[in-house]
Amino acid sequence: MSLYHFTDVRNLDSIKKHGLHSWWRLYGKKIDFVPASNEYSRRVDQQKGLHNYIRLCKRAYHPMAMAAKHEGRIGNFTWIKIDESVVRWGQTKFSDKNAASRDADIGDHQRIFWDSEDDQAEVMVYGSLNTKWITFP
């Protein structure tokens, strides 16, 4: 089984070169990218201490992908597959829905994610992912 991450196709070359990074780390490393998240979402991430996490989902479907495209934050997007073993990494966190939601259950136990039927349930990987964990389209 794989996990998935959507990204604007313009980000693919950078991901292939640098790996997949949280938006916080991309800013810190001064790596240009096209963000799917909006300013409000990034502010909530900072308030919740989740700004240095990469978001992954269960399927190659996520309502935020279409919302980001519809709102013009991203253009054409694609899905990259992430090796499921990242769920066992020590700093990985799990959410039963979009982690920016006020009522999201966020914690260290992966059942929070796997037991959720919400399309926006998330696995959150700290910092960055080397390309060896990524399958590109």
Contact map, one row per residue, 1 for C-alpha under 8 A:
11100000000000000000000000000000000000000000000000000000000000000000000000000000001100000000000000000000000000000000000000000000000000000
11110000000000000000000000000000000000000000000000000000010000000000000000000000111100000000000000000000000000000000000000000000000000000
11111000000000000000000000000000000000000000000000000001111000000000000000000000111100000000000000000000000000000000000000000000000000000
01111100000000000000000000000000000000000000000000000001111100000000000000000011110000000000000000000000000000000000000000000000000000000
00111110000000000000000000000000000000000000000000000011100100000000000000000011110000000000000000000000000000000000000000000000000000000
00011111000000000000000000000000000000000000000000000000000100001000000000001111000000000000000000000000000000000000000000000000000000000
00001111101100000000000000000000001100000000000000000000000000000000000001001111000000000000000000000000000000000000000000000000000000000
00000111111100000000000000000000011100000000000000000000000000000000000001111100000000000000000000000000000000000000000000000000000000000
00000011111100000000000000000000000000000000000000000000000000000000000000111100000000000000000000000000000000000000000000000000000000000
00000001111110000000000000000000110000000000000000000000000000000000000000000000000000000000000000000000000000000000000000000000000000000
00000011111111100000000000000000110000000000000000000000000000000000000000000000000000000000000000000000000000000000000000000000000000000
00000011111111110000000000000000000000000000000000000000000000000000000000000000000000000000000000000000000000000000000000000000000000000
00000000011111111000000000000000000000000000000000000000000000000000000000000000000000000000000000000000000000000000000000000000000000000
00000000001111111110000000000000100000000000000000000000000000000000000000000000000000000000000000000000000000000000000000000000000000000
00000000001111111111000000000000000000000000000000000000000000000000000000000000000000000000000000000000000000000000000000000000001000000
00000000000111111110000000000000000000000000000000000000000000000000000000000000000000000000000000000000000000000000000000000000001000000
00000000000011111110000000000000000000000000000000000000000000000000000000000000000000000000000000000000000000000000000000000000000000000
00000000000001111111000000000000000000000000000000000000000000000000000000000000000000000000000000000000000000000000000000000000011000000
00000000000001111111100000000000000000000000000000000000000000000000000000000000000000000000000000000000000000000000000000000001111000000
00000000000000100111110000000000000000000000000000000100000000000000000000000000000000000000000000000000000000000000000000000001111000000
00000000000000000011111111000000000000000000000000001100000000000000000000000000000000000000000000000000000000000000000000000011100000000
00000000000000000001111111000000000000000000000000111100000000000000000000000000000000000000000000000000000000000000000000000111000000000
00000000000000000000111111100000001000000000000000111100000000000000000000000000000000000000000000000000000000000000000000000000000000000
00000000000000000000111111110000000000000000000000110000000000000000000000000000000000000000000000000000000000000000000000000000000000000
00000000000000000000111111111000000000000000000000010000000000000000000000000000000000000000000000000000000000000000000000000011000000000
00000000000000000000111111111111100000000000000000000000000000000000000000000000000000000000000000000000000000000000000000000000000000000
00000000000000000000001111111111000000000000000000000000000000000000000000000000000000000000000000000000000000000000000000000000000000000
00000000000000000000000111111110000000000000000000000000000000000000000000000000000000000000000000000000000000000000000000000000000000000
00000000000000000000000011111110000000000000000000000000000000000000000000000000000000000000000000000000000000000000000000000000000000000
00000000000000000000000001111111000000000000000000000000000000000000000000000000000000000000000000000000000000000000000000000000000000000
00000000000000000000000001111111100000000000000000000000000000000000000000000000000000000000000000000000000000000000000000000000000000000
00000000000000000000000001100111110000000000000000000000000000000000000000000000000000000000000000000000000000000000000000000000000000000
00000000011001000000000001000011111000000000000000000000000000000000000000000000000000000000000000000000000000000000000000000000000000000
00000001011000000000000000000001111100000000000000000000000000000000000011000000000000000000000000000000000000000000000000000000000000000
00000011000000000000001000000000111111000000000000000000000000000000000011000000000000000000000000000000000000000000000000000000000000000
00000011000000000000000000000000011111000000000000000000000000001001000011000000000000000000000000000000000000000000000000000000000000000
00000000000000000000000000000000001111101100000000000000000000000001000010000000000000000000000000000000000000000000000000000000000000000
00000000000000000000000000000000001111111100000000000000000000000000000010000000000000000000000000000000000000000000000000000000000000000
00000000000000000000000000000000000011111110000000000000000000000000000000000000000000000000000000000000000000000000000000000000000000000
00000000000000000000000000000000000001111111000000000000000000000000000000000000000000000000000000000000000000000000000000000000000000000
00000000000000000000000000000000000011111111100000000000000000000000000000000000000000000000000000010000000000000000000000000000000000000
00000000000000000000000000000000000011111111110000100000000000000000000000000000000000000000000000000000000000000000000000000000000000000
00000000000000000000000000000000000000111111111000000000000000000000000000000000000000000000000000000000000000000000000000000000000000000
00000000000000000000000000000000000000011111111100000000000000000000000000000000000000000000000000010000000000000000000000000000000000000
00000000000000000000000000000000000000001111111111100000000000000000000000000000000000000000000000010000000000000000000000000000000000000
00000000000000000000000000000000000000000111111111100000000000000000000000000000000000000000000000000000000000000000000000000000000000000
00000000000000000000000000000000000000000011111111000000000000000000000000000000000000000000000000000000000000000000000000000000000000000
00000000000000000000000000000000000000000001111111100000000000000000000000000000000000000000000000000000000000000000000000000000000000000
00000000000000000000000000000000000000000000111111110000000000000000000000000000000000000000000000000000000000000000000000000000000000000
00000000000000000000000000000000000000000000111111111000000000000000000000000000000000000000000000000000000000000000000000000000000000000
00000000000000000000011100000000000000000100110111111000000000000000000000000000000000000000000000000000000000000000000000000000000000000
00000000000000000000011110000000000000000000000011111100000000000000000000000000000000000000000000000000000000000000000000000110000000000
00000000000000000000111000000000000000000000000001111110000000000000000000000000000000000000000000000000000000000000000000011111000000000
00000000000000000001111000000000000000000000000000011111000000000000000000000000000000000000000000000000000000000000000000011111000000000
00001000000000000000000000000000000000000000000000001111100000000000000000000000000000000000000000000000000000000000000001111000000000000
00111000000000000000000000000000000000000000000000000111110000000000000000000000010000000000000000000000000000000000000001111000000000000
00111000000000000000000000000000000000000000000000000011111111000000000000000000000000000000000000000000000000000000001111100000000000000
01110000000000000000000000000000000000000000000000000001111100000000000000000000000000000000000000000000000000000000001011000000000000000
00110000000000000000000000000000000000000000000000000000111111000000000000000000000000000000000000000000000000000000000000000000000000000
00011100000000000000000000000000000000000000000000000000111111000000000000000010000000000000000000000000000000000000000000000000000000000
00000000000000000000000000000000000000000000000000000000101111101000000000000000000000000000000000000000000000000000001000000000000000000
00000000000000000000000000000000000000000000000000000000101111111100000000000000000000000000000000000000000000000000001100000000000000000
00000000000000000000000000000000000000000000000000000000000011111110000000000000000000000000000000000000000000000000001100000000000000000
00000000000000000000000000000000000000000000000000000000000001111111000000000000000000000000000000000000000000000000000000000000000000000
00000100000000000000000000000000000100000000000000000000000011111111100000001000000000000000000000000000000000000000000000000000000000000
00000000000000000000000000000000000000000000000000000000000001111111110000000000000000000000000000000000000000000000000000000000000000000
00000000000000000000000000000000000000000000000000000000000000111111111000000000000000000000000000000000000000000000000000000000000000000
00000000000000000000000000000000000110000000000000000000000000011111111111000000000000000000000000000000000000000000000000000000000000000
00000000000000000000000000000000000000000000000000000000000000001111111111111000000000000000000000000000000000000000000000000000000000000
00000000000000000000000000000000000000000000000000000000000000000111111110000000000000000000000000000000000000000000000000000000000000000
00000000000000000000000000000000000000000000000000000000000000000011111111000000000000000000000000000000000000000000000000000000000000000
00000000000000000000000000000000000000000000000000000000000000000001111111100000000000000000000000000000000000000000000000000000000000000
00000000000000000000000000000000011111000000000000000000000000000001111111100000000000000000000000000000000000000000000000000000000000000
00000011000000000000000000000000011100000000000000000000000000000001101111111000000000000000000000000000000000000000000000000000000000000
00000001100000000000000000000000000000000000000000000000000000000000100111111000000000000000000000000000000000000000000000000000000000000
00000001100000000000000000000000000000000000000000000000000000000000100001111100000000000000000000000000000000000000000000000000000000000
00000111100000000000000000000000000000000000000000000000000000001000100001111110000000000000000000000000000000000000000000000000000000000
00000111100000000000000000000000000000000000000000000000000000000000000000011111000000000000000000000000000000000000000000000000000000001
00011110000000000000000000000000000000000000000000000000000100000000000000001111100000000000000000000000000000000000000000000000000000011
00011110000000000000000000000000000000000000000000000000000000000000000000000111110000000000000000000000000000000000000000000000000001111
01111000000000000000000000000000000000000000000000000000000000000000000000000011111000000000000000000000000000000000000000000000000001110
01111000000000000000000000000000000000000000000000000001000000000000000000000001111101000000000000000000000000000000000000000000000011100
11100000000000000000000000000000000000000000000000000000000000000000000000000000111111000000000000000000000000000000000000000000000011100
11100000000000000000000000000000000000000000000000000000000000000000000000000000011111100000000000000000000000000000000000000000000000000
00000000000000000000000000000000000000000000000000000000000000000000000000000000001111111000000000000000000000000000000000000000000000000
00000000000000000000000000000000000000000000000000000000000000000000000000000000011111111001000000000000000000000000000000001000000000000
00000000000000000000000000000000000000000000000000000000000000000000000000000000000111111001000000000000000001000000000000101000000000000
00000000000000000000000000000000000000000000000000000000000000000000000000000000000011111101000000000000000000000000000000000000000000000
00000000000000000000000000000000000000000000000000000000000000000000000000000000000011111111000000000000000000000000000000000000000000000
00000000000000000000000000000000000000000000000000000000000000000000000000000000000000011111000000000000000000000000000000000000000000000
00000000000000000000000000000000000000000000000000000000000000000000000000000000000000001111100000000000000100000000000000001100000000000
00000000000000000000000000000000000000000000000000000000000000000000000000000000000001111111110000000000000100000000000000111100000000000
00000000000000000000000000000000000000000000000000000000000000000000000000000000000000000011111000000000011111000000000000111000000000000
00000000000000000000000000000000000000000000000000000000000000000000000000000000000000000001111100000000011111011000000011110000000000000
00000000000000000000000000000000000000000000000000000000000000000000000000000000000000000000111111100001111000011000000011110000000000000
00000000000000000000000000000000000000000000000000000000000000000000000000000000000000000000011111100001110000011011110111000000000000000
00000000000000000000000000000000000000000000000000000000000000000000000000000000000000000000001111101001100000001001011111000000000000000
00000000000000000000000000000000000000000000000000000000000000000000000000000000000000000000001111111001000000000000000111000000000000000
00000000000000000000000000000000000000000000000000000000000000000000000000000000000000000000001111111101110000000000000011000000000000000
00000000000000000000000000000000000000001001100000000000000000000000000000000000000000000000000001111101000000000000000000000000000000000
00000000000000000000000000000000000000000000000000000000000000000000000000000000000000000000000011111111000000000000000000000000000000000
00000000000000000000000000000000000000000000000000000000000000000000000000000000000000000000000000111111000000000000000000000000000000000
00000000000000000000000000000000000000000000000000000000000000000000000000000000000000000000000000001111100000000000000000000000000000000
00000000000000000000000000000000000000000000000000000000000000000000000000000000000000000000001111111111110000000000000000000000000000000
00000000000000000000000000000000000000000000000000000000000000000000000000000000000000000000001110100011111000010000000000000000000000000
00000000000000000000000000000000000000000000000000000000000000000000000000000000000000000000111100100001111100010000000000000000000000000
00000000000000000000000000000000000000000000000000000000000000000000000000000000000000000000111000000000111111010000000000000000000000000
00000000000000000000000000000000000000000000000000000000000000000000000000000000000000000011110000000000011111000000000000000000000000000
00000000000000000000000000000000000000000000000000000000000000000000000000000000000000000000110000000000001111110000000000000000000000000
00000000000000000000000000000000000000000000000000000000000000000000000000000000000000100000110000000000001111111100000000000000000000000
00000000000000000000000000000000000000000000000000000000000000000000000000000000000000000000000000000000000011111111000000000000000000000
00000000000000000000000000000000000000000000000000000000000000000000000000000000000000000000011100000000111011111111000000000000000000000
00000000000000000000000000000000000000000000000000000000000000000000000000000000000000000000011110000000000001111111000011100000000000000
00000000000000000000000000000000000000000000000000000000000000000000000000000000000000000000000000000000000001111111100000000000000000000
00000000000000000000000000000000000000000000000000000000000000000000000000000000000000000000000100000000000000111111100000000000000000000
00000000000000000000000000000000000000000000000000000000000000000000000000000000000000000000000110000000000000111111110010000000000000000
00000000000000000000000000000000000000000000000000000000000000000000000000000000000000000000000100000000000000000111111010000000000000000
00000000000000000000000000000000000000000000000000000000000000000000000000000000000000000000000110000000000000000001111110000000000000000
00000000000000000000000000000000000000000000000000000000110011100000000000000000000000000000000010000000000000000000111110000000000000000
00000000000000000000000000000000000000000000000000000000100001100000000000000000000000000000000111000000000000000000011111000000000000000
00000000000000000000000000000000000000000000000000000000110000000000000000000000000000000000011111100000000000001001111111100000000000000
00000000000000000000000000000000000000000000000000000011110000000000000000000000000000000000011111100000000000001000000111110000000000000
00000000000000000000000000000000000000000000000000000011100000000000000000000000000000100001111000000000000000001000000011111000000000000
00000000000000000000000000000000000000000000000000001111000000000000000000000000000000000001111000000000000000000000000001111100000000000
00000000000000000000000000000000000000000000000000001111000000000000000000000000000001100011100000000000000000000000000000111111100000000
00000000000000000000010000000000000000000000000000011100000000000000000000000000000000000011000000000000000000000000000000011111000000000
00000000000000000000110010000000000000000000000000011100000000000000000000000000000000000000000000000000000000000000000000001111100000000
00000000000000000011110010000000000000000000000000001100000000000000000000000000000000000000000000000000000000000000000000001111110000000
00000000000000000011100000000000000000000000000000000000000000000000000000000000000000000000000000000000000000000000000000001011111011000
00000000000000000111000000000000000000000000000000000000000000000000000000000000000000000000000000000000000000000000000000000001111111000
00000000000000110111000000000000000000000000000000000000000000000000000000000000000000000000000000000000000000000000000000000000111111100
00000000000000000000000000000000000000000000000000000000000000000000000000000000000000000000000000000000000000000000000000000000011111100
00000000000000000000000000000000000000000000000000000000000000000000000000000000011000000000000000000000000000000000000000000000111111100
00000000000000000000000000000000000000000000000000000000000000000000000000000001111000000000000000000000000000000000000000000000111111110
00000000000000000000000000000000000000000000000000000000000000000000000000000001111000000000000000000000000000000000000000000000001111111
00000000000000000000000000000000000000000000000000000000000000000000000000000011100000000000000000000000000000000000000000000000000001111
00000000000000000000000000000000000000000000000000000000000000000000000000000111000000000000000000000000000000000000000000000000000000111
